[in-house]
Amino acid sequence: MGVFIEVTVEKVASEVGQQLLQLCPVNIFKLEDGQLVVVPENEDECTLCELCLDAAPPNAIRIKKLYKDETLVSRGKNV
């Protein structure tokens, strides 16, 4: 878990996982056994660009700001 944010991922289809890997500018995600997972040591590199939140299905990704009582949730705009 990061110091500033915590990123969690629910199950997403492998093709969406591949898309998220390509979208993320700071490599927060990786595929492990065909499932999208968070790379814990990269969490704090997140720039909060929200590209993953637009690309992932609703509620599949959550970004909790640990320094503020706020959680961003994927909305699936580009699904």
Phi, psi and omega in degrees: 000142179284172178276325185257327180221160175231121181254129176236147183230130170272175178299133174229153179300147185300325179292326175290321177300317177299318179296317180295324176301320181284328183285322188291118182286349184234019172055050179285334186249158170210162175263131179226116184055038178079001180248142176285128178226164179270141173268101188306320182290350179257355185306313183289354175280348182305131180263003182057039180288339177070012177299319180293326181291329176282329186272333183275153176302156179307134177068009181281330180233136176232134176240109181264123176277111184286342180269358185207146180280074182211138176232129176265137185234139179299144186240353174065035179298325185256015181282000000 
